[in-house]
Amino acid sequence: MDKVFVTGGTGYIGKTLIQEALKQNIELIVLTRSAAKAKQLEAQGVAAVVGDLLEDGEWQKTIRECQYVIHLAAPPTWGKKVTKKIARQYSAGHYAMTVRLLDHISPTAIKNIIYVAGTSYLGDSGADEPKDEKYRSTPKGWGPYIAPSVNVLETYKQRGLPITTVFPAQIYGADSWTVQLFMEPLHRNKPIYSLQGNEPMFSPIHVEDCARACLHLMKHASTGESYILCDAYPVTSGKFKQMIEREMRVTGKTIKIPAWLCKLVIGPVLTEYATAHTYFSNAKLLATGFEFRYPSIGQGIPHVVKQWLASVTAK
């Protein structure tokens, strides 16, 4: 059976990817820096290697024996103020992880590498029509800081590595920003904060569909191609909030804050990210035969709200 080496397997997308892979009887080997998390993975029936991409270790031998790699690992990008200094440090770490990973993959054993980037690299899409994988504008938000990593992929492709680059749009689920910005404040009767004068369009994708798309593209992507991961129904943050309110049966209060204050609170990087349109097309993904479990937030948000409320009740 083919083996799939996964980095970032205990993160937001990674946890879901593991569950989806188990359903499909895919053999995973997950790299984690935590011995405790390795034991938790093994208890689920998932092989784990304790190590760090930035350090030599057992993972270097293991990855050379794998036929597929899914690279999800990256420093966290949500939940704290991000200054440009922090973003530059993130960029350096992100690049170092990328080249360390790719330098240790065997060109003779590997069949496909799923490299997970983000649509911030593609830039502000505008709101007039969905943009595809060929679109390029000035990278926004985290885009300039992941650009060195994404740009270096071409060098490794020229060396013979089969790299599929995926660009997830706004990944929603019962964790991360969906909880922090919307569900938790609504549940606690706290205000939701929104940027004054800005309500960009964004293309969402349920975290389960994002994970499933990564697994699907392992074997169905065209070698060396890139794919945008999103559903076909863009929304604004206001409509996203209304959908969550309807499912939670609450009405929240929204406080609009000016950009200068937003920069003080969350920093310039995330403020810029919050002002960019991320309206993209999934036509290329669909052409590979991928089918969405949640084709729009109309199907996805009820599931996410139910899942999160169940986790709150269980605590």
C-alpha positions as YAML, in Angstrom:
chain: A
units: angstrom
residues:
- id: 1
  name: MET
  ca: [0.00, 0.00, 0.00]
- id: 2
  name: ASP
  ca: [1.21, 3.50, -0.83]
- id: 3
  name: LYS
  ca: [2.29, 5.60, 2.14]
- id: 4
  name: VAL
  ca: [1.38, 9.27, 2.61]
- id: 5
  name: PHE
  ca: [3.70, 11.49, 4.67]
- id: 6
  name: VAL
  ca: [1.81, 14.37, 6.30]
- id: 7
  name: THR
  ca: [3.20, 17.50, 7.93]
- id: 8
  name: GLY
  ca: [0.94, 19.70, 10.04]
- id: 9
  name: GLY
  ca: [-1.30, 16.72, 10.75]
- id: 10
  name: THR
  ca: [-2.36, 17.98, 14.17]
- id: 11
  name: GLY
  ca: [-3.41, 21.43, 12.92]
- id: 12
  name: TYR
  ca: [-6.71, 22.85, 11.72]
- id: 13
  name: ILE
  ca: [-6.81, 21.12, 8.32]
- id: 14
  name: GLY
  ca: [-4.59, 18.24, 9.39]
- id: 15
  name: LYS
  ca: [-6.88, 16.88, 12.10]
- id: 16
  name: THR
  ca: [-9.72, 16.68, 9.60]
- id: 17
  name: LEU
  ca: [-7.51, 15.24, 6.87]
- id: 18
  name: ILE
  ca: [-6.54, 12.39, 9.18]
- id: 19
  name: GLN
  ca: [-10.18, 11.52, 9.86]
- id: 20
  name: GLU
  ca: [-11.00, 11.61, 6.15]
- id: 21
  name: ALA
  ca: [-7.96, 9.46, 5.31]
- id: 22
  name: LEU
  ca: [-8.98, 6.87, 7.90]
- id: 23
  name: LYS
  ca: [-12.41, 6.63, 6.27]
- id: 24
  name: GLN
  ca: [-10.69, 5.91, 2.95]
- id: 25
  name: ASN
  ca: [-8.19, 3.41, 4.42]
- id: 26
  name: ILE
  ca: [-5.26, 5.58, 3.35]
- id: 27
  name: GLU
  ca: [-2.01, 4.78, 5.14]
- id: 28
  name: LEU
  ca: [-0.62, 7.94, 6.74]
- id: 29
  name: ILE
  ca: [2.62, 8.73, 8.50]
- id: 30
  name: VAL
  ca: [2.27, 12.02, 10.38]
- id: 31
  name: LEU
  ca: [5.19, 14.17, 11.47]
- id: 32
  name: THR
  ca: [4.67, 15.89, 14.83]
- id: 33
  name: ARG
  ca: [6.98, 17.67, 17.24]
- id: 34
  name: SER
  ca: [5.02, 16.36, 20.23]
- id: 35
  name: ALA
  ca: [5.52, 12.89, 21.69]
- id: 36
  name: ALA
  ca: [2.13, 13.20, 23.41]
- id: 37
  name: LYS
  ca: [0.39, 13.96, 20.11]
- id: 38
  name: ALA
  ca: [2.24, 11.07, 18.49]
- id: 39
  name: LYS
  ca: [0.71, 8.72, 21.07]
- id: 40
  name: GLN
  ca: [-2.74, 10.18, 20.40]
- id: 41
  name: LEU
  ca: [-2.30, 9.59, 16.67]
- id: 42
  name: GLU
  ca: [-1.13, 6.03, 17.21]
- id: 43
  name: ALA
  ca: [-4.19, 5.41, 19.39]
- id: 44
  name: GLN
  ca: [-6.30, 6.35, 16.34]
- id: 45
  name: GLY
  ca: [-4.39, 3.84, 14.22]
- id: 46
  name: VAL
  ca: [-2.18, 6.43, 12.53]
- id: 47
  name: ALA
  ca: [1.60, 6.04, 12.35]
- id: 48
  name: ALA
  ca: [3.54, 9.01, 13.70]
- id: 49
  name: VAL
  ca: [7.12, 10.24, 13.63]
- id: 50
  name: VAL
  ca: [8.32, 12.65, 16.30]
- id: 51
  name: GLY
  ca: [10.50, 15.35, 14.83]
- id: 52
  name: ASP
  ca: [10.84, 18.82, 13.35]
- id: 53
  name: LEU
  ca: [11.35, 19.74, 9.69]
- id: 54
  name: LEU
  ca: [14.02, 22.21, 10.73]
- id: 55
  name: GLU
  ca: [16.05, 19.53, 12.54]
- id: 56
  name: ASP
  ca: [17.64, 16.28, 11.40]
- id: 57
  name: GLY
  ca: [15.83, 13.17, 12.55]
- id: 58
  name: GLU
  ca: [14.02, 9.94, 11.74]
- id: 59
  name: TRP
  ca: [11.59, 11.81, 9.47]
- id: 60
  name: GLN
  ca: [14.28, 12.23, 6.81]
- id: 61
  name: LYS
  ca: [14.52, 8.47, 6.30]
- id: 62
  name: THR
  ca: [10.77, 7.95, 6.57]
- id: 63
  name: ILE
  ca: [9.81, 10.56, 3.97]
- id: 64
  name: ARG
  ca: [12.12, 9.00, 1.38]
- id: 65
  name: GLU
  ca: [10.12, 5.77, 1.66]
- id: 66
  name: CYS
  ca: [6.75, 7.46, 1.02]
- id: 67
  name: GLN
  ca: [4.95, 7.69, -2.31]
- id: 68
  name: TYR
  ca: [2.93, 10.81, -1.45]
- id: 69
  name: VAL
  ca: [3.47, 13.90, 0.69]
- id: 70
  name: ILE
  ca: [0.87, 16.40, 1.93]
- id: 71
  name: HIS
  ca: [2.55, 19.49, 3.33]
- id: 72
  name: LEU
  ca: [0.25, 21.40, 5.68]
- id: 73
  name: ALA
  ca: [2.77, 22.55, 8.27]
- id: 74
  name: ALA
  ca: [3.17, 26.30, 8.79]
- id: 75
  name: PRO
  ca: [3.45, 28.66, 11.73]
- id: 76
  name: PRO
  ca: [0.00, 29.75, 13.01]
- id: 77
  name: THR
  ca: [-1.55, 32.71, 11.18]
- id: 78
  name: TRP
  ca: [-4.56, 33.57, 13.30]
- id: 79
  name: GLY
  ca: [-5.38, 34.52, 16.87]
- id: 80
  name: LYS
  ca: [-2.75, 37.11, 17.69]
- id: 81
  name: LYS
  ca: [-1.49, 40.51, 16.56]
- id: 82
  name: VAL
  ca: [0.79, 40.21, 13.54]
- id: 83
  name: THR
  ca: [3.32, 42.96, 13.03]
- id: 84
  name: LYS
  ca: [5.46, 43.08, 9.89]
- id: 85
  name: LYS
  ca: [8.42, 41.91, 11.99]
- id: 86
  name: ILE
  ca: [6.47, 38.83, 13.09]
- id: 87
  name: ALA
  ca: [5.37, 38.25, 9.50]
- id: 88
  name: ARG
  ca: [8.97, 38.40, 8.25]
- id: 89
  name: GLN
  ca: [9.98, 35.85, 10.89]
- id: 90
  name: TYR
  ca: [7.06, 33.69, 9.78]
- id: 91
  name: SER
  ca: [8.19, 34.01, 6.16]
- id: 92
  name: ALA
  ca: [11.73, 32.90, 6.95]
- id: 93
  name: GLY
  ca: [10.45, 29.89, 8.91]
- id: 94
  name: HIS
  ca: [7.92, 29.02, 6.21]
- id: 95
  name: TYR
  ca: [10.60, 29.06, 3.52]
- id: 96
  name: ALA
  ca: [13.04, 27.03, 5.61]
- id: 97
  name: MET
  ca: [10.39, 24.37, 6.23]
- id: 98
  name: THR
  ca: [9.60, 24.23, 2.52]
- id: 99
  name: VAL
  ca: [13.14, 23.66, 1.30]
- id: 100
  name: ARG
  ca: [13.98, 21.24, 4.13]
- id: 101
  name: LEU
  ca: [10.95, 19.16, 3.22]
- id: 102
  name: LEU
  ca: [11.61, 19.12, -0.52]
- id: 103
  name: ASP
  ca: [15.35, 18.50, -0.14]
- id: 104
  name: HIS
  ca: [14.64, 15.17, 1.56]
- id: 105
  name: ILE
  ca: [12.06, 13.70, -0.81]
- id: 106
  name: SER
  ca: [13.23, 10.89, -3.08]
- id: 107
  name: PRO
  ca: [12.51, 11.71, -6.76]
- id: 108
  name: THR
  ca: [12.42, 7.99, -7.57]
- id: 109
  name: ALA
  ca: [9.89, 7.01, -4.89]
- id: 110
  name: ILE
  ca: [7.56, 10.01, -4.89]
- id: 111
  name: LYS
  ca: [4.38, 10.08, -7.00]
- id: 112
  name: ASN
  ca: [2.90, 13.43, -5.92]
- id: 113
  name: ILE
  ca: [3.50, 16.20, -3.41]
- id: 114
  name: ILE
  ca: [0.48, 18.24, -2.32]
- id: 115
  name: TYR
  ca: [1.86, 21.61, -1.28]
- id: 116
  name: VAL
  ca: [-0.75, 23.70, 0.54]
- id: 117
  name: ALA
  ca: [-0.37, 27.46, 0.07]
- id: 118
  name: GLY
  ca: [-3.20, 30.04, 0.16]
- id: 119
  name: THR
  ca: [-5.11, 32.40, -2.12]
- id: 120
  name: SER
  ca: [-3.47, 35.41, -0.42]
- id: 121
  name: TYR
  ca: [-0.53, 34.62, -2.73]
- id: 122
  name: LEU
  ca: [-2.74, 35.29, -5.76]
- id: 123
  name: GLY
  ca: [-3.73, 38.75, -4.52]
- id: 124
  name: ASP
  ca: [-6.99, 40.70, -4.39]
- id: 125
  name: SER
  ca: [-9.38, 39.05, -6.86]
- id: 126
  name: GLY
  ca: [-11.84, 41.91, -7.11]
- id: 127
  name: ALA
  ca: [-15.57, 41.27, -6.83]
- id: 128
  name: ASP
  ca: [-16.65, 41.31, -10.48]
- id: 129
  name: GLU
  ca: [-16.01, 37.68, -11.47]
- id: 130
  name: PRO
  ca: [-14.29, 34.59, -10.05]
- id: 131
  name: LYS
  ca: [-10.59, 34.35, -10.87]
- id: 132
  name: ASP
  ca: [-8.80, 31.12, -11.77]
- id: 133
  name: GLU
  ca: [-5.33, 29.67, -11.15]
- id: 134
  name: LYS
  ca: [-3.73, 31.86, -13.83]
- id: 135
  name: TYR
  ca: [-4.73, 35.08, -12.06]
- id: 136
  name: ARG
  ca: [-2.00, 37.14, -10.42]
- id: 137
  name: SER
  ca: [-2.15, 40.44, -8.58]
- id: 138
  name: THR
  ca: [-0.06, 41.92, -5.79]
- id: 139
  name: PRO
  ca: [-0.08, 39.38, -2.92]
- id: 140
  name: LYS
  ca: [-2.12, 40.59, 0.05]
- id: 141
  name: GLY
  ca: [-2.06, 39.86, 3.77]
- id: 142
  name: TRP
  ca: [0.03, 36.74, 4.24]
- id: 143
  name: GLY
  ca: [0.64, 36.55, 0.49]
- id: 144
  name: PRO
  ca: [3.98, 38.44, 0.38]
- id: 145
  name: TYR
  ca: [5.26, 36.28, 3.22]
- id: 146
  name: ILE
  ca: [4.46, 32.91, 1.65]
- id: 147
  name: ALA
  ca: [5.56, 34.08, -1.82]
- id: 148
  name: PRO
  ca: [9.23, 33.03, -1.44]
- id: 149
  name: SER
  ca: [8.11, 29.50, -0.54]
- id: 150
  name: VAL
  ca: [5.63, 29.22, -3.41]
- id: 151
  name: ASN
  ca: [8.08, 30.73, -5.90]
- id: 152
  name: VAL
  ca: [10.85, 28.26, -5.03]
- id: 153
  name: LEU
  ca: [8.62, 25.31, -5.93]
- id: 154
  name: GLU
  ca: [9.42, 25.84, -9.61]
- id: 155
  name: THR
  ca: [13.09, 25.08, -8.91]
- id: 156
  name: TYR
  ca: [12.15, 21.72, -7.42]
- id: 157
  name: LYS
  ca: [9.76, 20.95, -10.27]
- id: 158
  name: GLN
  ca: [12.64, 21.48, -12.68]
- id: 159
  name: ARG
  ca: [14.63, 18.95, -10.66]
- id: 160
  name: GLY
  ca: [11.91, 16.38, -11.28]
- id: 161
  name: LEU
  ca: [9.73, 16.57, -8.18]
- id: 162
  name: PRO
  ca: [6.00, 16.19, -8.95]
- id: 163
  name: ILE
  ca: [4.51, 19.09, -6.99]
- id: 164
  name: THR
  ca: [0.81, 19.98, -6.97]
- id: 165
  name: THR
  ca: [0.23, 23.40, -5.41]
- id: 166
  name: VAL
  ca: [-3.16, 23.98, -3.84]
- id: 167
  name: PHE
  ca: [-4.56, 27.37, -2.89]
- id: 168
  name: PRO
  ca: [-7.39, 27.03, -0.35]
- id: 169
  name: ALA
  ca: [-9.63, 30.09, -0.03]
- id: 170
  name: GLN
  ca: [-11.43, 30.80, 3.28]
- id: 171
  name: ILE
  ca: [-11.54, 27.50, 5.17]
- id: 172
  name: TYR
  ca: [-14.43, 27.48, 7.64]
- id: 173
  name: GLY
  ca: [-15.18, 24.88, 10.27]
- id: 174
  name: ALA
  ca: [-15.89, 24.27, 13.94]
- id: 175
  name: ASP
  ca: [-12.50, 25.68, 14.92]
- id: 176
  name: SER
  ca: [-10.12, 28.56, 14.21]
- id: 177
  name: TRP
  ca: [-11.46, 31.90, 12.90]
- id: 178
  name: THR
  ca: [-15.06, 30.72, 12.44]
- id: 179
  name: VAL
  ca: [-15.28, 30.11, 16.18]
- id: 180
  name: GLN
  ca: [-13.12, 33.04, 17.30]
- id: 181
  name: LEU
  ca: [-14.80, 35.69, 15.16]
- id: 182
  name: PHE
  ca: [-18.38, 34.47, 14.98]
- id: 183
  name: MET
  ca: [-19.68, 31.49, 16.94]
- id: 184
  name: GLU
  ca: [-18.05, 32.11, 20.29]
- id: 185
  name: PRO
  ca: [-19.03, 35.81, 20.49]
- id: 186
  name: LEU
  ca: [-22.60, 34.98, 19.41]
- id: 187
  name: HIS
  ca: [-22.82, 32.15, 21.93]
- id: 188
  name: ARG
  ca: [-21.59, 34.43, 24.73]
- id: 189
  name: ASN
  ca: [-23.72, 37.39, 23.65]
- id: 190
  name: LYS
  ca: [-20.60, 39.40, 22.84]
- id: 191
  name: PRO
  ca: [-20.25, 41.83, 19.92]
- id: 192
  name: ILE
  ca: [-18.76, 40.85, 16.58]
- id: 193
  name: TYR
  ca: [-16.18, 43.25, 15.19]
- id: 194
  name: SER
  ca: [-16.08, 44.22, 11.53]
- id: 195
  name: LEU
  ca: [-13.85, 46.53, 9.53]
- id: 196
  name: GLN
  ca: [-15.51, 49.87, 8.79]
- id: 197
  name: GLY
  ca: [-16.18, 50.55, 5.12]
- id: 198
  name: ASN
  ca: [-15.00, 47.13, 3.96]
- id: 199
  name: GLU
  ca: [-17.02, 44.03, 3.22]
- id: 200
  name: PRO
  ca: [-15.09, 42.07, 0.61]
- id: 201
  name: MET
  ca: [-16.36, 38.98, -1.17]
- id: 202
  name: PHE
  ca: [-14.76, 35.70, -0.18]
- id: 203
  name: SER
  ca: [-14.96, 32.17, -1.52]
- id: 204
  name: PRO
  ca: [-15.43, 29.70, 1.32]
- id: 205
  name: ILE
  ca: [-14.68, 25.99, 1.62]
- id: 206
  name: HIS
  ca: [-15.66, 23.65, 4.45]
- id: 207
  name: VAL
  ca: [-12.59, 22.23, 6.20]
- id: 208
  name: GLU
  ca: [-13.78, 18.68, 5.42]
- id: 209
  name: ASP
  ca: [-13.95, 19.47, 1.72]
- id: 210
  name: CYS
  ca: [-10.54, 21.12, 1.87]
- id: 211
  name: ALA
  ca: [-9.06, 17.97, 3.42]
- id: 212
  name: ARG
  ca: [-10.92, 15.72, 0.99]
- id: 213
  name: ALA
  ca: [-9.71, 17.79, -1.96]
- id: 214
  name: CYS
  ca: [-6.08, 17.38, -0.85]
- id: 215
  name: LEU
  ca: [-6.53, 13.60, -0.65]
- id: 216
  name: HIS
  ca: [-8.38, 13.53, -3.98]
- id: 217
  name: LEU
  ca: [-5.70, 15.54, -5.79]
- id: 218
  name: MET
  ca: [-2.96, 13.17, -4.65]
- id: 219
  name: LYS
  ca: [-4.05, 10.79, -7.39]
- id: 220
  name: HIS
  ca: [-6.18, 12.95, -9.69]
- id: 221
  name: ALA
  ca: [-4.11, 16.11, -10.17]
- id: 222
  name: SER
  ca: [-2.15, 16.76, -13.34]
- id: 223
  name: THR
  ca: [1.57, 16.74, -12.56]
- id: 224
  name: GLY
  ca: [2.98, 20.15, -11.75]
- id: 225
  name: GLU
  ca: [-0.38, 21.94, -11.83]
- id: 226
  name: SER
  ca: [-2.02, 24.23, -9.26]
- id: 227
  name: TYR
  ca: [-5.61, 24.14, -8.00]
- id: 228
  name: ILE
  ca: [-7.79, 26.61, -6.11]
- id: 229
  name: LEU
  ca: [-9.89, 25.00, -3.37]
- id: 230
  name: CYS
  ca: [-13.21, 26.76, -2.79]
- id: 231
  name: ASP
  ca: [-16.91, 26.25, -3.31]
- id: 232
  name: ALA
  ca: [-18.83, 28.05, -6.05]
- id: 233
  name: TYR
  ca: [-20.84, 30.46, -3.90]
- id: 234
  name: PRO
  ca: [-18.94, 33.51, -2.60]
- id: 235
  name: VAL
  ca: [-20.30, 35.47, 0.35]
- id: 236
  name: THR
  ca: [-19.55, 38.55, 2.43]
- id: 237
  name: SER
  ca: [-18.72, 38.35, 6.13]
- id: 238
  name: GLY
  ca: [-22.13, 39.90, 6.83]
- id: 239
  name: LYS
  ca: [-23.98, 37.10, 5.05]
- id: 240
  name: PHE
  ca: [-21.70, 34.52, 6.65]
- id: 241
  name: LYS
  ca: [-22.60, 35.94, 10.07]
- id: 242
  name: GLN
  ca: [-26.33, 35.94, 9.25]
- id: 243
  name: MET
  ca: [-26.19, 32.26, 8.31]
- id: 244
  name: ILE
  ca: [-24.52, 31.39, 11.62]
- id: 245
  name: GLU
  ca: [-27.02, 33.53, 13.55]
- id: 246
  name: ARG
  ca: [-29.89, 31.72, 11.90]
- id: 247
  name: GLU
  ca: [-28.50, 28.32, 12.81]
- id: 248
  name: MET
  ca: [-27.69, 29.38, 16.38]
- id: 249
  name: ARG
  ca: [-31.05, 31.18, 16.69]
- id: 250
  name: VAL
  ca: [-29.48, 34.36, 17.98]
- id: 251
  name: THR
  ca: [-29.00, 37.91, 16.72]
- id: 252
  name: GLY
  ca: [-25.63, 39.43, 17.42]
- id: 253
  name: LYS
  ca: [-24.41, 42.99, 17.62]
- id: 254
  name: THR
  ca: [-21.81, 44.16, 15.09]
- id: 255
  name: ILE
  ca: [-19.35, 46.91, 15.94]
- id: 256
  name: LYS
  ca: [-17.59, 48.57, 13.01]
- id: 257
  name: ILE
  ca: [-14.02, 49.64, 13.70]
- id: 258
  name: PRO
  ca: [-11.80, 51.89, 11.54]
- id: 259
  name: ALA
  ca: [-8.75, 50.50, 9.77]
- id: 260
  name: TRP
  ca: [-6.29, 52.42, 11.95]
- id: 261
  name: LEU
  ca: [-7.72, 50.83, 15.10]
- id: 262
  name: CYS
  ca: [-7.80, 47.42, 13.47]
- id: 263
  name: LYS
  ca: [-4.09, 47.76, 12.70]
- id: 264
  name: LEU
  ca: [-3.40, 48.53, 16.36]
- id: 265
  name: VAL
  ca: [-5.36, 45.48, 17.53]
- id: 266
  name: ILE
  ca: [-4.46, 42.75, 15.02]
- id: 267
  name: GLY
  ca: [-1.63, 44.38, 13.07]
- id: 268
  name: PRO
  ca: [-1.21, 45.53, 9.46]
- id: 269
  name: VAL
  ca: [-0.89, 42.07, 7.91]
- id: 270
  name: LEU
  ca: [-4.24, 40.72, 9.06]
- id: 271
  name: THR
  ca: [-5.91, 44.09, 8.46]
- id: 272
  name: GLU
  ca: [-4.78, 44.02, 4.84]
- id: 273
  name: TYR
  ca: [-5.93, 40.40, 4.55]
- id: 274
  name: ALA
  ca: [-9.37, 41.40, 5.85]
- id: 275
  name: THR
  ca: [-9.79, 44.05, 3.15]
- id: 276
  name: ALA
  ca: [-8.96, 41.87, 0.11]
- id: 277
  name: HIS
  ca: [-11.53, 40.17, -2.10]
- id: 278
  name: THR
  ca: [-10.91, 36.41, -2.41]
- id: 279
  name: TYR
  ca: [-13.43, 35.49, -5.10]
- id: 280
  name: PHE
  ca: [-12.15, 32.46, -7.00]
- id: 281
  name: SER
  ca: [-13.26, 29.68, -9.33]
- id: 282
  name: ASN
  ca: [-13.25, 25.96, -8.53]
- id: 283
  name: ALA
  ca: [-13.75, 24.86, -12.16]
- id: 284
  name: LYS
  ca: [-10.30, 23.26, -12.42]
- id: 285
  name: LEU
  ca: [-10.83, 21.28, -9.21]
- id: 286
  name: LEU
  ca: [-14.24, 20.07, -10.38]
- id: 287
  name: ALA
  ca: [-12.74, 19.00, -13.72]
- id: 288
  name: THR
  ca: [-10.69, 16.37, -11.85]
- id: 289
  name: GLY
  ca: [-13.91, 14.67, -10.71]
- id: 290
  name: PHE
  ca: [-13.99, 16.07, -7.19]
- id: 291
  name: GLU
  ca: [-17.43, 16.25, -5.57]
- id: 292
  name: PHE
  ca: [-18.21, 18.56, -2.68]
- id: 293
  name: ARG
  ca: [-19.77, 17.26, 0.50]
- id: 294
  name: TYR
  ca: [-20.85, 20.83, 1.30]
- id: 295
  name: PRO
  ca: [-21.30, 22.69, -2.02]
- id: 296
  name: SER
  ca: [-22.09, 25.97, -0.25]
- id: 297
  name: ILE
  ca: [-22.34, 27.47, 3.23]
- id: 298
  name: GLY
  ca: [-26.05, 26.66, 3.02]
- id: 299
  name: GLN
  ca: [-25.10, 23.03, 3.58]
- id: 300
  name: GLY
  ca: [-21.87, 23.63, 5.51]
- id: 301
  name: ILE
  ca: [-22.80, 26.15, 8.20]
- id: 302
  name: PRO
  ca: [-25.60, 24.03, 9.76]
- id: 303
  name: HIS
  ca: [-23.10, 21.18, 10.12]
- id: 304
  name: VAL
  ca: [-20.39, 23.43, 11.58]
- id: 305
  name: VAL
  ca: [-22.73, 25.07, 14.10]
- id: 306
  name: LYS
  ca: [-24.13, 21.72, 15.22]
- id: 307
  name: GLN
  ca: [-20.63, 20.27, 15.59]
- id: 308
  name: TRP
  ca: [-19.33, 23.23, 17.59]
- id: 309
  name: LEU
  ca: [-22.35, 23.46, 19.90]
- id: 310
  name: ALA
  ca: [-22.00, 19.73, 20.62]
- id: 311
  name: SER
  ca: [-18.36, 20.26, 21.60]
- id: 312
  name: VAL
  ca: [-19.32, 23.16, 23.90]
- id: 313
  name: THR
  ca: [-22.00, 21.06, 25.58]
- id: 314
  name: ALA
  ca: [-19.57, 18.18, 26.06]
- id: 315
  name: LYS
  ca: [-17.08, 20.34, 28.00]
...
